[in-house]
Amino acid sequence: MRKAFEARFPTRTLLSVFVIILGLIPAASCQWAPMVTDANADTRIQWWRDAKFGLFIHWGLYSIPGRGEWVQWNEQIPVDEYAKLAGQFQPDKFDPNAWATTARDGHEICRLN
């Protein structure tokens, strides 16, 4: 049985596969390394945790079809077709201060109830 296995999977092939896999391990582990080092990160994240409120707004081309930020992927819209939305995206009424005020006021209302 061993000879049949060696005939189908020669030692050199197995060794080559093993070496390739070992070579990929460092590349895979690099994906989990922090991208930015920030000496104040612990302080800032602690403030956020203590505040008990966070808001992350997703806003972009996908707001035009209005079916979520994964619309291109979920509906498999080709890149060239999706790119046409850029001509329609006119954020001229974008007011980040108004958004922040609305979020703050809404948070205060929820905290009072």
C-alpha beads as a LAMMPS data file, in Angstrom:
LAMMPS data file: protein, C-alpha beads

113 atoms
112 bonds

1 atom types
1 bond types

-500.0 500.0 xlo xhi
-500.0 500.0 ylo yhi
-500.0 500.0 zlo zhi

Masses

1 110.0

Atoms # bond

1 1 1 0.000 0.000 0.000
2 1 1 2.863 2.371 0.773
3 1 1 4.282 1.919 -2.719
4 1 1 0.909 2.736 -4.251
5 1 1 0.753 5.933 -2.187
6 1 1 4.314 6.899 -3.103
7 1 1 3.560 6.279 -6.747
8 1 1 0.621 8.660 -6.653
9 1 1 2.209 11.226 -4.318
10 1 1 5.954 11.270 -4.782
11 1 1 8.021 12.565 -1.876
12 1 1 9.168 15.600 -3.867
13 1 1 5.571 16.646 -4.517
14 1 1 4.638 16.324 -0.860
15 1 1 7.750 18.217 0.179
16 1 1 6.951 20.985 -2.312
17 1 1 3.396 21.336 -1.021
18 1 1 4.682 21.421 2.564
19 1 1 7.215 24.154 1.742
20 1 1 4.542 26.238 -0.036
21 1 1 2.195 25.945 2.937
22 1 1 4.960 26.943 5.344
23 1 1 5.717 29.926 3.132
24 1 1 2.099 31.089 3.242
25 1 1 1.761 31.004 7.024
26 1 1 3.663 34.277 7.650
27 1 1 1.679 36.020 4.908
28 1 1 -1.621 34.874 6.434
29 1 1 -0.615 35.950 9.927
30 1 1 0.258 39.454 8.686
31 1 1 -3.411 40.105 7.972
32 1 1 -4.104 40.204 11.697
33 1 1 -1.366 42.682 12.558
34 1 1 -2.507 46.174 13.529
35 1 1 -2.331 48.551 10.597
36 1 1 -1.684 51.659 12.677
37 1 1 0.013 52.052 15.991
38 1 1 -1.527 54.674 18.202
39 1 1 -0.215 55.385 21.686
40 1 1 -3.569 56.951 22.664
41 1 1 -5.790 54.177 21.290
42 1 1 -6.468 52.614 24.702
43 1 1 -7.496 55.976 26.162
44 1 1 -9.757 56.818 23.232
45 1 1 -11.469 53.424 23.134
46 1 1 -12.009 53.578 26.895
47 1 1 -13.744 56.950 26.497
48 1 1 -16.002 55.407 23.841
49 1 1 -16.833 52.429 26.066
50 1 1 -17.608 54.722 29.006
51 1 1 -19.841 56.934 26.846
52 1 1 -22.011 53.868 26.040
53 1 1 -22.849 55.299 22.639
54 1 1 -21.283 54.928 19.239
55 1 1 -22.356 55.761 15.749
56 1 1 -20.804 54.749 12.468
57 1 1 -22.545 56.110 9.394
58 1 1 -22.208 54.260 6.100
59 1 1 -22.990 56.572 3.240
60 1 1 -21.996 56.368 -0.378
61 1 1 -23.049 55.343 -3.863
62 1 1 -25.146 52.474 -2.489
63 1 1 -27.497 55.049 -0.956
64 1 1 -28.776 55.790 -4.476
65 1 1 -30.346 52.344 -5.086
66 1 1 -31.256 52.340 -1.376
67 1 1 -30.776 48.635 -0.816
68 1 1 -27.796 48.643 1.551
69 1 1 -24.068 49.003 1.272
70 1 1 -23.613 45.448 -0.058
71 1 1 -25.964 46.017 -3.008
72 1 1 -23.211 45.686 -5.622
73 1 1 -22.066 42.354 -4.209
74 1 1 -25.495 40.964 -3.331
75 1 1 -26.989 41.750 -6.722
76 1 1 -23.744 41.089 -8.621
77 1 1 -23.840 44.481 -10.314
78 1 1 -20.894 44.794 -12.725
79 1 1 -18.287 47.390 -11.775
80 1 1 -18.823 49.511 -14.891
81 1 1 -22.575 49.610 -14.287
82 1 1 -22.180 50.428 -10.575
83 1 1 -19.646 53.153 -11.418
84 1 1 -22.369 55.020 -13.323
85 1 1 -23.925 55.852 -9.943
86 1 1 -20.978 58.167 -9.255
87 1 1 -22.431 60.691 -11.706
88 1 1 -25.688 60.732 -9.746
89 1 1 -24.104 61.000 -6.304
90 1 1 -24.291 64.717 -5.491
91 1 1 -23.785 65.137 -1.742
92 1 1 -24.199 68.914 -1.945
93 1 1 -26.602 68.967 1.024
94 1 1 -24.267 66.947 3.240
95 1 1 -24.175 68.530 6.683
96 1 1 -22.118 66.461 9.128
97 1 1 -22.810 68.901 11.967
98 1 1 -26.561 68.427 11.558
99 1 1 -26.100 64.644 11.546
100 1 1 -24.019 64.806 14.725
101 1 1 -26.563 67.091 16.407
102 1 1 -29.419 64.761 15.454
103 1 1 -27.495 61.759 16.779
104 1 1 -26.621 63.567 20.025
105 1 1 -30.185 64.779 20.570
106 1 1 -31.589 61.343 19.810
107 1 1 -29.158 59.789 22.266
108 1 1 -30.225 62.261 24.969
109 1 1 -33.902 61.459 24.341
110 1 1 -33.244 57.714 24.622
111 1 1 -31.312 58.215 27.839
112 1 1 -34.179 60.162 29.416
113 1 1 -36.766 57.458 28.682

Bonds

1 1 1 2
2 1 2 3
3 1 3 4
4 1 4 5
5 1 5 6
6 1 6 7
7 1 7 8
8 1 8 9
9 1 9 10
10 1 10 11
11 1 11 12
12 1 12 13
13 1 13 14
14 1 14 15
15 1 15 16
16 1 16 17
17 1 17 18
18 1 18 19
19 1 19 20
20 1 20 21
21 1 21 22
22 1 22 23
23 1 23 24
24 1 24 25
25 1 25 26
26 1 26 27
27 1 27 28
28 1 28 29
29 1 29 30
30 1 30 31
31 1 31 32
32 1 32 33
33 1 33 34
34 1 34 35
35 1 35 36
36 1 36 37
37 1 37 38
38 1 38 39
39 1 39 40
40 1 40 41
41 1 41 42
42 1 42 43
43 1 43 44
44 1 44 45
45 1 45 46
46 1 46 47
47 1 47 48
48 1 48 49
49 1 49 50
50 1 50 51
51 1 51 52
52 1 52 53
53 1 53 54
54 1 54 55
55 1 55 56
56 1 56 57
57 1 57 58
58 1 58 59
59 1 59 60
60 1 60 61
61 1 61 62
62 1 62 63
63 1 63 64
64 1 64 65
65 1 65 66
66 1 66 67
67 1 67 68
68 1 68 69
69 1 69 70
70 1 70 71
71 1 71 72
72 1 72 73
73 1 73 74
74 1 74 75
75 1 75 76
76 1 76 77
77 1 77 78
78 1 78 79
79 1 79 80
80 1 80 81
81 1 81 82
82 1 82 83
83 1 83 84
84 1 84 85
85 1 85 86
86 1 86 87
87 1 87 88
88 1 88 89
89 1 89 90
90 1 90 91
91 1 91 92
92 1 92 93
93 1 93 94
94 1 94 95
95 1 95 96
96 1 96 97
97 1 97 98
98 1 98 99
99 1 99 100
100 1 100 101
101 1 101 102
102 1 102 103
103 1 103 104
104 1 104 105
105 1 105 106
106 1 106 107
107 1 107 108
108 1 108 109
109 1 109 110
110 1 110 111
111 1 111 112
112 1 112 113
